[in-house]
Structure formats: structure tokens, C-alpha cells
Amino acid sequence: MEGRRTFLAGVFALIAARLWAAQQGGIPDASSPGQAMPQEQRIPPPPDMSDDRQPPLPPDPHAVLKQNQIDIKKDMTQLESLVADLRKQVDTIDSSNVLSMELIHKAEEIEKLAHQIKTLARGL
């Protein structure tokens, strides 16, 4: 019984190693004997950093904050417009009898825009 378990464990280990090696590009897949793996399935080598290329510099924080301020002002204008539209809808619709899906969608849009403004204000 122990011999069978050892044999099966060895077979499973061999299969797992073969599959792992095929995924890594070390050996061709068993389904296509005698053929190399297609170029698009091979893992590309890591980029060579030996030449004079420098890693990209991080963006200037001052420029990022300035762009965030411009985006916040634009979003605030849009938010004011959406809130005014929502206020008009609430005033014209009797919400005790009718639930307006348009009203809900507009409120969700306002919520998303407010979250975007909050994220920009945090500088993330």
C-alpha cells in the first residue's frame, strides 16, 4: 500500500512540475510535441536597465495640486447645477405617493460627484 502511495505522489509531482515548466516557457506543451511554444505565449525577459535610461520621475506635487484645484472648481459648478435640478424635481413631485427613479438617479449622480470632489480635495 505504501509503495502505491509513493508511486502516485511521484506521478502527481512529475505532472505538476511538467505543467509548471510549460507555463514558465521552459518546455513546449505536451499537446504539441516537437513544436516550440508560440511567441505570444512566452514570457518576455525583464527589461535591461544597464543602459543610460533613467526611471521616470514622480510628478510635481505642486502641479498635481493645481490641477486638482481646477478639477474641483469644475466639479463644484456641475454639482451646483445638479443640486438645483434635484431641488426643482423634489418641489414638483409629491414623493408621498410616487417614487421617482429619475430623482434617485440624480441623487446617486450627486453622491458620486461629491465623492470625486472629496477625493480630489484629499490629493489622492
N, C-alpha and C positions, 0 to 999 in steps of 0.2 A: 504494500500500500504506500509506504514511504517513497519507494522508487518511482511510482506513478506521479506522486505529487511533485517530486523533484523534476521529473521529466516535463510535466505540464508547466511548472513555473519557468523552466528554461525556455520552453517553446514560447510562452507568453512574453518573456523578456526579450527574446530574439525578434518577435513580431513588433513589439513596441519600439525596439531600437531601430529596426528597419523603417518603420513609419516615421519616427523622429528624424532619421537621417534623410529620408525622402523629402520631408518638409523643409529641412535646412538646406537642401540642394546638394548634398554630398553624394547621393547616388540617384540614378534615374528611378522613376516609379516602376513598380512591378508590373503594372498593366501595359507598359510599352517596353518590352525587353529589347535591348540593343539600340535604343534611341536615347539621346540626351534630353534633358528637360527643356521645354521651350524657354526662350529668353525672357518672356514676360512673367514666368513663374519663379525665376531665380531671384534671390535676394541680392540687391546691389551692395557693393562693398561700401564701407563708411567713407565719407568724403576725406580727401587728403588735405590736411591743414598744414603741410610742410611748406607750401609756397607763401608768398607775402600777403595773402588775403587776411584782413582783419575781421573779427566778428562784428556784426552790426552794433552800432552804438545805441544805447537806450534813448527813447525820445526825450526831448527837453521838457521837464515838468512844467515850466512856465508856459510853454506853448500849448501843452495839453490843457492846463487850467484855463487859459484864454479861450481855447476852442470850446471847452465845457461851458464857459460863461455865455458864449454866443448861442450854443445849443439850448441852454436853459432859458434864455430870453425868448428864443423862437418857440420853444415848447410851452412857455407860460402864456404866450399870446394865443396859441392853439387851445390851451387849457381853458383860458377865459372864454373863448368862443364856445367851446363845448359845454361849459357850465351854464352859459347864458341860454343855449339851446335847450339844455335839460330843464332849466327853470321854467322856460316857456311851456314845455311839454307837461311838466308837473302842474302848472297853473291851469292848463286847458283840459287835462284828463282827470276824470273822477276815479281815483285809484281805489276807492272803496268798493266799486262794482266791477272794474275792468283792470286787469294786469297787462300793461303794455310791454311787449317784448322789445320794442324799439327803445323804450325808457331803460330797460335793463341793459341792453347792448350799449347804449350811450353811457350809462353809469360804469360799465366794465371798461369802456374805452378811456374814460376819465381816470379810472383807477390805474390802468396800465401807464398812462401818460404821467400821472403823479409819481408812480414808482420809478419811471425813467428819469424824471427830474430829480428825485431823491438820490438815485444812483450817480447822476452827473454831479450833484452838489457834493457828494462824498469824495468825488475824484477817482472813482473806480473805473 
